[in-house]
């Protein structure tokens, strides 16, 4: 498919209505970013900081226009829009790029992360640099990595206390093969589904449960359609901010530096804020009526053992070097 064809394909009526069918840098130099996180999520608020910083650093010569809360469609659509150049960038859960850049799945090793500090050290180090190169090869420029957080399972069937409690539960997951394989390995029935469909599917009983960081469960109000809350922490998840590489590189060096500096400010703020809000979000969910059942160390160890084969399969799929590099840096 040619670039022209791709652009035409994604110039939808919605994009035209929002003025996004025009060239990226038309009119005042405005960079457009779409996202699927709600307005009050820390990542969307961080993008507002980016917006302010960018205008300040360029004296208003370069500005950002933000479209959070799925205004431009779901995460998959946002990726396509960036890829085609219809918008400059997006901020999304990193799993939505794993089909384009399979090496990103090395960040999805089950039960591998002990803390967010370990996660940041990994993505800010050599592993992050290697993945930035893979993203660049696919046509994206990585501008920064925010916290999405540890993912936890919710469901409507029963508390999760043993490995057997996961058996046959129909759980929604992101479109990441390692995530799906992990839940199959522990006996669940995983379903890949875009986040904008999850609330309705839970409400209608199409799904038994889902998994997300506490902040997403809270801001998406999934507690309204889920009764049981856990602290499985099976994956640590990042939000990546990516730009169309060609469009980013068409900016002057000074503009590129301003974009990166503004994003660095936003990412630093979001990481600190997300950490502070994580525990608060769990308490909010409990206050709203969810039944919280912590996972015992014994059960967590059993879940890790049950999913070990997923790590071996991933070595075969994307290469042992990147997987073993991640495990080495995490001390696993």
Residue pairs with C-beta under 8 A, 6 or more apart in sequence:
1 9
3 84
3 85
6 83
6 84
7 84
7 85
7 86
9 84
10 77
10 80
10 81
10 84
10 86
11 20
11 21
11 86
14 72
14 73
15 21
15 72
15 81
15 86
18 67
18 71
18 72
20 32
20 72
20 81
20 86
20 87
21 86
24 31
24 32
24 85
24 86
24 87
24 88
24 244
24 247
25 247
25 250
28 63
29 61
29 62
29 63
29 255
30 62
30 63
30 64
30 65
31 54
31 62
31 63
31 64
31 65
31 88
31 89
31 243
31 259
32 64
32 65
32 67
32 87
32 88
32 89
33 47
33 64
33 65
33 66
33 67
33 87
33 88
33 89
33 90
33 91
33 241
34 67
34 68
34 71
34 72
34 73
34 78
34 81
34 82
34 87
34 90
35 43
35 44
35 47
35 66
35 67
35 68
35 69
35 78
35 90
35 91
35 92
36 68
36 69
36 70
36 74
36 75
36 78
36 92
36 195
36 196
37 43
37 44
37 68
37 69
37 91
37 216
37 219
37 239
38 44
38 68
38 69
38 219
38 220
39 45
39 68
39 69
40 219
41 68
41 215
41 216
41 219
42 146
42 147
42 215
42 270
42 273
42 274
42 277
43 91
43 146
43 148
43 239
43 270
43 274
44 66
44 68
44 69
44 91
45 270
45 273
46 146
46 266
46 267
46 269
46 270
46 273
47 64
47 66
47 68
47 91
47 241
47 266
48 66
49 262
49 265
49 266
49 269
50 64
50 262
50 263
50 265
50 266
51 63
51 64
51 66
53 261
53 262
53 265
53 266
54 62
54 63
54 64
54 258
54 259
54 262
55 62
55 63
55 64
57 258
57 261
57 262
58 255
58 258
62 251
62 255
62 258
62 259
67 87
70 196
72 78
72 81
72 87
73 81
74 194
74 195
74 196
75 90
75 92
75 93
75 96
75 194
75 195
76 96
76 175
76 194
78 87
78 90
78 92
78 96
79 90
79 92
79 96
79 97
79 100
81 87
81 90
82 88
82 89
82 90
82 140
82 242
82 243
82 244
83 100
83 139
83 140
83 244
85 244
85 246
85 247
87 244
88 243
88 244
88 247
88 248
89 143
89 241
89 242
89 243
89 244
89 248
90 241
90 242
91 146
91 239
91 240
91 241
92 239
92 240
92 242
93 148
93 174
93 237
93 238
93 239
93 240
94 104
94 107
94 145
94 148
94 237
94 238
94 239
94 240
95 104
95 108
95 174
95 175
95 176
95 179
95 237
96 174
96 175
97 104
97 135
97 138
97 140
97 240
97 242
98 104
98 105
98 108
98 175
98 176
98 177
98 178
99 175
100 138
100 140
101 131
101 134
101 135
101 137
101 138
101 140
102 317
102 318
103 130
103 131
103 134
103 318
103 319
103 322
104 131
104 134
105 176
105 177
105 178
105 314
105 317
105 318
106 127
106 131
106 314
106 318
106 322
106 323
106 325
106 326
107 122
107 123
107 131
107 236
107 238
107 326
108 176
108 178
108 179
108 182
108 235
108 237
109 178
109 235
109 310
109 311
109 314
109 323
109 326
109 327
109 330
109 332
110 178
110 182
110 234
110 235
110 303
110 304
110 307
110 310
110 311
111 233
111 234
111 300
111 303
111 304
111 307
112 236
112 326
112 327
112 330
112 332
113 119
113 150
113 233
113 235
113 236
113 330
114 330
116 147
116 149
116 150
116 236
116 271
116 275
118 330
119 147
119 236
119 238
120 147
120 271
121 329
122 128
122 326
122 329
122 330
123 131
123 145
123 238
124 145
125 329
126 325
126 329
127 322
127 325
127 326
127 329
128 145
130 322
130 325
131 142
132 142
135 141
135 142
135 242
136 142
136 245
139 244
139 245
139 246
140 242
140 243
140 244
140 245
141 242
141 243
141 244
141 245
141 248
141 249
142 240
142 241
142 242
143 241
143 242
143 243
143 259
143 260
143 263
144 240
144 241
144 263
144 264
144 266
144 267
145 238
145 239
145 240
145 241
145 267
146 238
146 239
146 240
146 241
146 266
146 267
146 270
146 271
146 274
147 238
147 239
147 270
147 271
147 274
147 275
148 213
148 216
148 237
148 238
148 239
148 274
149 213
149 214
149 215
149 236
149 237
149 274
149 278
150 213
150 233
150 235
150 236
150 237
150 278
151 211
151 212
151 213
151 232
151 233
151 234
151 235
151 236
151 237
152 211
152 212
152 213
152 214
152 217
152 229
152 230
152 231
152 232
152 233
152 234
153 160
153 166
153 171
153 209
153 210
153 211
153 230
153 232
153 234
154 209
154 210
154 211
154 212
154 217
154 222
154 223
154 226
154 228
154 229
154 230
154 290
155 169
155 171
155 208
155 209
155 226
155 227
155 228
156 202
156 205
156 208
156 209
156 225
156 226
156 227
156 228
157 169
157 208
157 209
157 228
158 165
158 228
159 165
159 228
159 230
159 291
159 293
160 166
160 228
160 230
160 232
160 293
160 295
161 293
161 295
161 296
161 299
162 299
162 302
163 186
163 187
163 299
163 302
163 303
163 306
164 187
166 183
166 186
166 187
166 188
167 187
167 188
168 187
168 188
168 189
169 188
169 189
169 208
169 209
170 188
170 189
170 190
170 191
170 206
170 207
170 208
170 209
171 183
171 188
171 189
171 190
171 191
171 207
171 208
171 209
171 210
171 211
172 190
172 191
172 192
172 193
172 198
172 201
172 202
172 207
172 209
172 210
172 211
173 179
173 180
173 183
173 190
173 191
173 192
173 193
173 210
173 211
174 192
175 192
175 194
177 317
178 310
178 314
179 190
179 235
180 190
180 192
181 310
181 313
182 234
182 235
182 307
182 310
183 189
183 190
184 190
185 306
185 307
185 309
185 310
186 303
186 306
186 307
187 306
191 207
193 201
193 207
195 216
195 220
198 207
198 210
198 220
198 222
199 220
199 221
199 222
199 224
199 225
201 207
202 209
202 210
202 222
202 225
202 226
203 225
209 226
209 228
210 222
210 226
211 232
211 234
212 220
212 222
213 237
213 278
213 281
214 278
214 279
214 281
214 282
214 285
215 274
215 277
215 278
215 281
216 222
217 223
217 226
217 229
217 281
217 285
218 281
218 284
218 285
219 281
223 229
223 285
223 288
223 289
223 290
226 290
227 289
227 290
227 291
228 290
228 291
228 293
229 282
229 285
229 286
229 290
229 291
229 292
229 293
230 292
230 293
230 294
230 295
231 282
231 292
231 294
231 295
232 295
232 300
232 303
233 295
233 300
234 303
239 270
241 263
241 267
243 259
248 256
248 259
249 256
251 259
282 292
285 292
286 292
295 303
311 323
311 327
314 323
315 323
315 324
